[in-house]
Amino acid sequence: MKVSSIAMICLSSLAVSACSFTPREQAEGGFDYTNTQSVQALEPAPGKQLPERSRRYEIPPVDGTGAVGANMNVLPPVLVRGTAAGSRASENVDVTAVDFSELDGMEDLPNFTWEGIKAALQRENLTIVAETPEQSLTTGWQQEQLEVGEDELAATVQRQYQVTMQVPDHRRTATVTVDMVDKKVSGPGASEVPGGVSDTNAEANLLNAMINEIAVRQQGVFEAAEAAATVTVQPSFNDAGFPAYQLDIGFDVAWPLMADVLEGLGFEIDDLNQSAGMYYLEYMRDPGFSLAFWNDQREGKLDLADGSYQLNVKGDDSTTTLTFYRGDTPLTAADIDRLYGPIAAEIRQRSAL
């Protein structure tokens, strides 16, 4: 008998739980407030007058066409996430939009963004039924299968979107907006399919897919920019026929770069003459121990004898040669080949900073 009582209690609990099922998008609680009526205005007592009316605390009329009480959709909103570099959610809270800004290495932001949008739609299996390039497009139908209501009825939701892109004349920024323009609901649970927040969330999810696609495509831009920023160094000869290193950057870039490179290699710059393209150097491979902690001597990285050296930096807008001299004698081709590894590595490292 004890077991039967426990079983009955469990069955009763399950029945109550089933009867109290509430879809996650539906508000719960008491909704007596929805039946509240406006009270009549105060009437003065006989022979009395009411004080002058103030409108300070007057409640404005409410648009009663929206959902109230249990019909409120309480799904949390999906946020527009600026996962792409240079992107941020629009400050206009009334639209589902994101702002993009041009990045280094990106030659045509509007075209780059528009191609990313179309690639994202393709990944989402959404067709494009109308398009004005770099301005607007209309998608085909996006379909979603749901189970809604207490009885978990099947329902099909189809949404169609318009994607617009606003670009100013300078073309360095772009604002992309996603707007649901049509919706169709079918199936046994059609009448219980939530709207409102669900539709806005669908817009945000689609826009986030576009932002993510653009973020992935940006990696290619960054890698190309990084590769372009890396200086190519190769053993060669200067215009006088002396062994030298050739860089694929112009003199205006190479000259200040070499100051950091020389110090990184362990040279001390005694003097310089930019008009002649000359650095006058001292090199000490092992400066030894010094109690003068402020001494800026660096340990040399090159297999060179200690002593005085010169570096001649000579070039034009696109190419530069580096010719090292021990005193007035240029280093040999064998020296250039032997020192290539550490010198080229230091140049590439410093140029990438």
C-alpha positions in Angstrom: 0.0 0.0 0.0 2.9 2.3 0.8 4.4 1.7 -2.7 1.1 2.4 -4.4 0.8 5.7 -2.5 4.2 6.7 -3.7 3.4 5.7 -7.2 0.2 7.8 -7.1 2.1 10.8 -5.8 4.7 10.5 -8.6 2.0 10.1 -11.3 0.2 13.2 -9.9 3.4 15.2 -9.9 4.0 14.2 -13.5 0.5 15.2 -14.5 0.8 18.5 -12.9 4.2 19.1 -14.5 2.8 18.2 -17.9 -0.2 20.4 -17.5 2.1 23.3 -16.5 4.4 23.0 -19.5 5.3 26.4 -20.8 7.3 27.0 -24.0 10.6 28.7 -23.4 9.6 31.7 -25.5 6.4 32.2 -23.5 6.2 34.5 -20.4 5.2 32.8 -17.0 3.6 34.2 -13.9 0.5 36.1 -13.0 -1.1 38.3 -15.6 -3.8 40.1 -13.6 -2.3 43.4 -14.7 -3.5 42.8 -18.2 -7.1 43.1 -16.9 -6.5 46.4 -15.1 -8.9 49.1 -16.1 -8.4 52.8 -15.9 -10.1 54.3 -12.8 -12.6 57.1 -13.1 -11.5 60.6 -12.4 -11.9 61.9 -8.8 -15.0 63.8 -8.1 -14.9 66.7 -5.6 -17.1 66.6 -2.4 -20.1 68.9 -2.5 -19.1 72.5 -2.3 -15.4 71.7 -2.8 -13.1 72.0 -5.8 -10.2 69.8 -6.8 -6.7 71.4 -7.0 -5.5 72.5 -10.4 -4.6 69.3 -12.4 -0.9 68.6 -13.1 0.1 66.5 -16.1 3.5 65.7 -14.5 2.7 62.1 -13.7 0.2 61.5 -16.4 0.6 58.1 -18.1 0.6 58.4 -21.9 -1.7 56.3 -23.9 -0.3 52.8 -24.8 -0.4 51.1 -28.2 -2.5 48.1 -27.4 -1.7 46.2 -30.6 1.4 44.4 -29.2 1.6 41.1 -27.4 0.8 41.2 -23.6 0.8 38.7 -20.8 1.3 35.1 -21.7 1.5 36.0 -25.4 4.8 37.9 -24.8 7.8 36.4 -26.5 10.5 36.3 -23.9 13.3 34.7 -25.9 16.7 36.4 -25.2 17.8 38.6 -28.2 20.7 37.4 -30.3 23.4 40.0 -30.3 25.2 41.2 -33.5 28.8 40.1 -32.9 31.6 42.1 -34.5 34.0 39.1 -34.9 35.6 40.6 -38.0 38.4 43.1 -37.6 37.2 46.6 -38.0 33.5 45.6 -37.5 31.1 46.8 -34.7 27.4 46.5 -34.2 25.4 49.5 -35.4 24.4 52.0 -32.7 20.9 52.1 -34.2 19.0 49.6 -32.0 16.0 49.6 -34.4 17.8 47.7 -37.1 20.0 44.6 -37.4 23.2 46.1 -38.8 26.9 46.2 -38.6 29.5 48.8 -39.5 32.8 47.8 -41.3 35.9 50.0 -41.5 38.8 49.6 -44.0 41.9 47.8 -42.9 45.6 48.0 -44.0 46.1 45.9 -47.1 42.4 46.0 -48.1 42.2 47.8 -51.4 38.4 47.9 -51.9 36.3 47.5 -48.7 32.8 47.6 -50.4 33.7 44.9 -52.9 35.5 42.8 -50.3 32.5 43.0 -48.0 29.9 42.3 -50.7 31.8 39.2 -51.9 31.9 38.0 -48.3 28.1 38.5 -47.9 27.4 36.4 -51.0 29.8 33.7 -49.8 28.0 33.6 -46.5 24.6 33.2 -48.2 26.0 30.4 -50.2 27.2 28.6 -47.1 23.7 29.1 -45.6 22.2 27.5 -48.8 20.3 30.7 -49.5 19.8 31.7 -53.1 19.9 35.3 -54.4 16.7 36.2 -56.3 17.5 39.9 -57.0 20.8 41.9 -56.7 22.1 45.4 -57.2 25.9 44.9 -56.7 27.3 46.5 -53.6 23.9 48.0 -52.7 21.2 45.5 -52.0 20.0 41.9 -52.6 17.0 39.8 -51.8 17.4 36.2 -50.7 15.3 33.1 -51.4 13.4 31.4 -48.6 15.3 30.2 -45.5 13.4 27.3 -43.9 13.3 26.4 -40.2 11.6 23.3 -38.7 10.2 23.8 -35.2 8.2 21.8 -32.5 6.0 24.3 -30.7 3.3 24.3 -28.0 2.5 22.0 -25.2 1.9 19.1 -27.6 5.1 19.8 -29.5 3.4 20.3 -32.8 5.5 20.4 -36.0 5.7 23.8 -37.8 7.7 25.1 -40.7 8.8 28.7 -40.8 10.2 30.3 -44.0 11.7 33.7 -44.0 13.0 35.9 -46.8 15.5 38.7 -46.3 16.8 41.9 -47.8 20.5 42.7 -47.4 21.5 46.3 -48.0 24.9 47.9 -47.9 25.4 51.7 -47.5 28.8 53.0 -48.7 29.9 56.7 -48.4 31.7 58.4 -51.3 35.2 57.8 -49.7 34.5 54.0 -49.7 36.5 53.4 -46.5 33.4 52.3 -44.4 30.3 50.2 -45.1 27.1 49.5 -43.2 25.4 46.2 -43.8 21.7 45.7 -42.7 19.7 42.5 -42.7 15.9 42.9 -42.8 13.2 40.1 -42.9 10.9 41.2 -45.6 8.5 38.2 -45.8 7.5 35.2 -43.7 5.4 32.0 -44.2 4.3 29.6 -41.5 2.8 26.2 -42.1 2.1 22.9 -40.3 -0.1 21.8 -37.4 1.7 24.2 -34.9 1.6 27.2 -37.2 -0.7 29.2 -34.9 1.7 28.8 -32.0 4.9 29.8 -33.8 6.4 32.8 -32.0 7.2 36.0 -33.8 8.8 39.2 -32.8 12.1 38.3 -31.1 12.3 35.1 -33.0 12.3 37.0 -36.3 14.8 39.6 -35.1 17.0 36.8 -33.9 16.9 35.1 -37.3 18.1 38.4 -38.8 20.9 38.6 -36.3 22.0 35.0 -36.9 22.2 35.6 -40.6 24.2 38.8 -40.2 26.6 37.1 -37.8 27.2 34.3 -40.4 28.1 37.1 -42.8 30.5 38.8 -40.3 32.1 35.4 -39.6 32.7 34.7 -43.3 34.3 38.2 -43.7 36.5 37.5 -40.6 37.8 34.3 -42.2 38.5 36.1 -45.5 40.3 38.8 -43.7 43.0 36.3 -42.6 44.0 36.0 -46.2 44.4 39.8 -46.4 46.5 39.8 -43.2 48.7 37.0 -44.4 49.3 38.8 -47.7 50.1 42.1 -45.9 52.5 40.3 -43.6 54.2 38.6 -46.6 54.5 42.0 -48.3 55.9 43.5 -45.1 58.7 40.9 -45.0 61.8 42.1 -46.8 63.5 39.9 -49.3 67.3 39.7 -48.8 69.7 38.0 -51.2 73.4 38.1 -51.9 74.2 40.2 -54.9 76.6 43.0 -56.1 76.4 46.8 -55.9 76.6 49.1 -58.9 80.4 49.1 -58.5 80.6 45.3 -58.7 81.4 44.8 -55.0 79.7 41.9 -53.1 76.6 43.2 -51.3 73.1 42.3 -50.1 70.1 43.4 -52.2 66.8 44.3 -50.5 63.5 44.7 -52.3 62.7 48.0 -50.5 63.5 51.5 -51.3 66.3 53.6 -49.7 63.8 55.7 -47.6 62.7 52.5 -45.9 66.0 50.7 -45.7 68.0 53.6 -44.2 66.2 53.9 -40.9 65.6 50.1 -40.8 69.3 49.4 -40.9 70.0 51.5 -37.8 67.9 48.9 -35.8 69.4 46.0 -37.7 73.0 47.0 -37.0 72.4 47.5 -33.3 70.6 44.1 -33.2 73.6 42.5 -34.8 76.0 43.9 -32.2 77.4 46.9 -34.1 77.9 50.2 -32.3 77.1 53.2 -34.6 79.8 55.8 -34.2 78.6 58.2 -36.9 76.3 58.3 -39.9 75.8 60.3 -43.1 72.4 59.8 -44.7 73.2 61.9 -47.8 76.2 59.6 -48.5 74.3 56.5 -47.2 77.1 55.7 -44.8 77.1 54.2 -41.3 80.4 54.2 -39.4 80.6 51.3 -37.0 82.6 49.6 -34.3 82.2 45.8 -33.8 83.2 43.8 -30.7 82.1 40.2 -30.8 82.5 39.7 -27.0 82.5 42.9 -25.0 83.3 40.9 -21.9 82.2 41.6 -18.3 81.6 45.2 -17.2 80.5 46.6 -13.8 79.1 49.6 -15.8 75.6 48.3 -16.1 74.7 51.3 -18.1 77.2 50.4 -20.8 75.2 49.8 -24.0 77.7 47.5 -25.6 76.0 44.5 -27.3 77.4 41.0 -27.9 78.0 40.5 -31.6 76.1 37.9 -33.6 78.4 37.8 -36.5 81.6 35.8 -37.3 83.6 39.0 -37.8 86.9 40.2 -36.3 86.6 43.1 -33.9 87.3 46.5 -35.3 86.0 49.4 -37.4 83.5 48.8 -40.2 81.4 50.9 -42.6 78.1 50.1 -44.2 77.0 51.8 -47.5 73.3 51.9 -48.0 72.4 52.8 -51.6 69.2 52.5 -53.5 66.2 54.0 -55.3 62.5 53.8 -54.6 62.2 50.0 -54.9 65.6 48.4 -54.4 68.6 48.9 -52.0 72.0 47.4 -51.7 74.0 47.0 -48.5 77.8 46.9 -48.9 79.9 46.2 -45.8 83.6 47.5 -45.6 86.3 46.5 -43.1 88.1 49.9 -43.1 88.1 50.9 -46.7 88.0 47.3 -48.1 84.7 45.7 -49.0 83.9 42.3 -47.6 84.5 39.4 -50.0 81.8 37.3 -51.6 82.7 34.5 -49.3 82.1 36.8 -46.3 78.7 37.9 -47.7 77.7 34.2 -48.1 79.0 33.3 -44.7 77.2 36.2 -42.9 74.0 35.9 -44.9 72.0 33.8 -42.4 72.1 36.1 -39.3 72.0 39.3 -41.3 69.0 38.3 -43.4 67.2 37.0 -40.3 67.8 40.3 -38.4 66.5 42.4 -41.4 63.4 40.3 -41.7 62.7 40.3 -38.0 63.2 44.1 -37.7 61.1 44.8 -40.8 58.1 42.9 -39.4 58.0 44.9 -36.1 
